[in-house]
């Protein structure tokens, strides 16, 4: 049941404001439910994870990309194709380790924080977009790539750009599961 | 020049009030408070009329010897009140309307912030900047 261009339902888009407001309401409600920022972050990550494990199939079916041969190709795919498809923005990739398994995605514009000016004073260590980290982690896990995804820099906390760090947890030579 | 800008909630308490220096801040607060009666009068006079952009702007509420007070009400009954110096006769009605429109846009942006609860006082840097630009620019 792959989603080809013929299906009319694909062209229905919902308004971006509705999506951003929904995400904002979700984070605000979590902040009311949990006292500690860490708990909210973990909850967002878990939610993102369950979205990611489902989203990966939709992504692979829609984009029909070929198999990635290396971690950097995978990261490029996430930054250019996946972000563009789902968020409408592209991220730039930089590799930050000699071993070739740590990368970071740098986002200039993040549509999820359109209406949030700054984090409230009592929530200084909240990772507002932690859902994205969970999504990436879940999606990578379903293609058998274990990774740790965290926020390295966040515009909401005063940094210049938003930076997501992806650390692949297995060495490139160990990927012998290809049949 | 706009000497005082205030945002009043539906229940008629202030969400945001700012006036330019500052000797007589209390006088402006009092002016805004009394202008609320005029606003209510105008709103009830409009009655069942279809509310469109023109009727959000209430126009000159009342003039005194020193200043003029203009009003604007949104569909959610949030009122913006602007006190302008009378000596500045160059201010056209259109300019006042566009200032209110800018205020309304800034207010909408604040409402969209998920951490803002409607009814709270407004503490937003972007809104402050908009208000500052109006108070200086018309100087």
Interface residues (C-beta under 8 A of the other chain):
Chain A: X17 X20 X21 X23 X24 X25 X27 X28 X31 X114 X115 X116 X117 X118 X119 X120 X123
Chain B: X109 X112 X113 X114 X115 X124 X125 X126
